[in-house]
Amino acid sequence: KNEDLLQEALQSLIEVASVEPDFFKQQLQQAMEPAKLLVEIINTRSVFEPGLRNLALEWIVTFLEKKHKWLTKQLPAFAQLALEACMSMMAEVEDGEEELRIWAERMDDEEGDEDEDELFHAGEETIDRIADALPMETISAPLCQLVGRYAAMNEWQAKHAALAAIKQTIEYVEDKSHVDQMADLLMQHLEHPHPRVRYQALHAIGQLANDQAPHFQESKHQAVMPVLLRMMDDRVEKVASMSMSAFVSFGDELDHSLMLGYAQTFMEKLVAKLQSTQHRGVREEAITSIAVIARVIDKDFSRYYDGIMPMLKQFILHAKGEKESRLRGKAFECMSLLGVAVGKEKFLPDASEAIAQMLNTQLEPDDVQREYMKEASERICQCLKRDFVPFLPNLLPGIFKNLNIEDDDAATAKSGVDVDDDDDNRYIQVATGEGKLVQVRTAKFEEMIEAGQQLHSFANDMEGAYFDWIMPTAEALLPILSTSDGSCLCDEVRSVALQTWALLIKCARTGAAERNLVGSTTHGELLREALKNCFTQLDQSKSADNLALTASGMTECIKNAGGAVLLPEEITQMVGKILAFMDQSCERTRTGEKLKANPKNAAPGLADDDDDSEDEDQKEEEQLRRSFGEVLGSMMEVAPAEFLPCLPACAERLSQWISAQQHKVVGLYFGCDLIQHLKEQSEPVWPTLMPEVFRAIGDADPDVRTAASYAVNLAAPLPRFAEAAPESFKRLAQVITTAKVGRGKRDETARIALENAVAAMVTLAIDKAAQCPAEVNAWAIILSQLPLRKDEEEARKVHAKIVDLVAAEHAGLLGTNRENLGKVLSFLAEVYRVEALCEKELEEKILAIFKRIPVEMLKGLAGGLTEKQQKKIEKMLTS
């Protein structure tokens, strides 16, 4: 009875911490209560049951998440207390031979006893939440101290807890020396006698590889890769499996040039494991490891293809046991990745066999093979492109069936299941376009999303070759575009359908051109059908998220239709409607701000004097306005002349938006669209826009800075911008050279803002070099920031410009007597064959640049290159 009362009390405390966290401030400042009492409960193993201790820890982390800013400023000791509580619970792992046997025999995808290691998992989850809520500088010192202390203890459970703490928090660590120290600590425990410690160390290495790439791979590959290879033979097969899993994470971000040096030995090891073991986990991870090697070394995998493909086919043919679905799914996944690596000429016969096996596989809705096979089919299409057409007649009918929402309702009615009493499924009532109400399982929505994604992938990769299947696909998608129920699941299905419809418009346009179907109106008809359904949704929906998804789909539809489709009167009407929707969103924001400013009007618990809680509604409205702005931008893009009569109304809204901080980002991006698509004809709005652009370059909000820099980037090539160029150079130089931006998760938006400032400086240095002030060394500033990484779209554009300048031997970029050549070559080697940062066409240009530089000159510059860069250059010169 006492425990029941304590449980109720703890649940009440958690509820108060969630709704009215300020209630606890005074007592915490005076005596650190109730935190000390709750930590005492957490640490008292013999008295309180695990559920109560978990509740005590939940109050700690709930309050911390709600008042993280206040705690950081007023009560930093709270973080230490919270971390100590987590580590204490993470050290509570069952010991004993029987427990170890059960752990070793259970596969990672199998459920165990829900009470097994309950406290460890609670502490593990909570320490991650703490690291996510608090700045790393606040928790770094106590966390490192605790990790060191637990790692030094003799008990294996303490070491296990230390390694788990590293795994859970490594993504938030920015200091590379700290990353290296944590990596070294993990490596030291790979030979520990207890298998759970070895397993946890490998698990943490895999997480570190994901979170700290490419630094970890480039700095530690010589130490890590041989150890992972050796650990694949661990006497405990669960540990061997985790070694392969760690290799997957480490190898996936390892550069092509470095992986080539390891591929042969790892392939030999992995093939041997596949041939010698019956352990399902080892076989699954071995197949995934082979897939990673194929993806990374690409065409160089051809030498292994003929040996591996027959083995994968055998798994697909024979791995049909009750617990072998994942193994078979991974075999499909690996086949498709091998195909992408070696190319369609070699892969086409095997692709046919893979698709045939997929079609012959009967799947339950929750079969894990479903996702693997879906992605494999998409990958095969990506590889074969137009040559995927013969597979469509057999694949598409099943996909269309999965899109039929009424099919699920009919199946439910036929089964006689009472939807109110069905414990295995949740049902949502959906109104079809004809007004019919149908009962749909939530699992059915997931099937529909997957089906829509498959169609999206096929249409995207095949383009005009998909032409004959446009109308059947449109017929399958149309009922989804007109459904309504207000649920997030239905909104997501509709969004996928709309994005796929947009690609059908593109396929219709490109297919008609390829077939010389002059005067084809299919793409225009598809566009108008999409717009009709979109405006119905915009009129009816009350959800800002759903409205934003609809607006995003509209944007893609309009862009993919191209020019000469929408009539001038249609443009005018649509612009008026979108501006009205934006006005309504602004009004909702103003109403929300009034409620927030007057606590009497706010619901209890919503006022927060520390501004710890973000106003999600306002953020959603801002994103909605951004999406509506993109719709306007798409109309400018495809019909600039027809859009011009709308410019006065747009200029009026622009003036309103950029003058208000909460609408400034929307206003600046709208200005970007005007500059980009109307070019010189946008100049009438410059007197309103440009002064705010210059002020915003140094704004405290990184999103505002990004939009302002992008505006300069777009305006720089225009002749009239010459008068503003000197000031732009100065302001951008100031922002770039004084920026103190980390590369961690929390600095992502600031990093994007910095990279956009660099991109703007590049365009200025190319197009307005004559206006660059003498005190601004533009190219030195630019080179200090290359390559760009975070904003991948902008990075690829900037890198393409730099490569073209190098090929043209641009004097400003290369510097006097080519003093910048070493930095430039380092940059070129760094981005070469990095898909996210360098387009395929650019690789040939980079290759040509290196091949025309004398070998002796390259040798003289090698001292300024990293090991990875040197290997990449060697590979280029010998290819």
ABEGO torsion letter per residue (X at the ends): XAAAAAAAAAAAAAAAAAABAAAAAAAAAAAGOAAAAAAAAAABAAABBAAAAAAAAAAAAAAAAAAAAAAAAABAAAAAAAAAAAAAAAABBBBEAAAAAAAAABBAABBBBAABGAAAAAAAAAAAAAAAABBAAAAAAAAAAAAAAAAABABAAAAAAAAAAAAAAAAABABAAAAAAAAAAAAAAAABABAAAAAAAAAAAAAAAAAAOAAAAAAAAAAAAAAAAAAAABABAAAAAAAAAAAAAAAAABBAAAAAAAAAAAAAAAAAAAAABABAAAAAAAAAAAAAAAAAAEAAAAAAAAAAAAAAAAAAAABABAAAAAAAAAAAAAAAAAAAAAEAAAAAAAAAAAAAAAAABBBBAABAAAAAAAAAAAAAAAAAEAAAAAAAAAAAAAAAAAABAAAAAAAAAAAGBBAAABAABBBBBBBBAAGBBBBBBAAAAAAAAAAAAAAAAAAAAAEAAAAAAAAAAAAAAAAAAABBAGBAAAAAAAAAAAAAAAAAAAAAAAAAAAAGBBGBAAAAAAAAAAAAAAAAAAAABABAAAAAAAAAAAAAAAAAAEBGABBAAAAAAAAAAAAAAAAAAAAAAAAAAAAAABAAABBBGABBAAGABBBAAAAAAAAAAAAAAAAAAAAAAABAAAAAAAAAAAAAAAAAAAABAAAAAAAAAAAAAAAAAAEAAAAAAAAAAAAAAAAAAABABAAAAAAAAAAAAAAAABAAAAAAAAAAAAAAAAAAAABBBBABAAAAAAAAAAAAAAAAAAAAAAAAAAABBAABBAAAAAAAAOBBAABAAAAAAAAAAAAAAAAAGBAAAAEBGGAAAAAAAAAAAAABGBAAABBAAAAAAAAAAAAABBAAAAAAAAAABBAAAAAAAAAAAAX
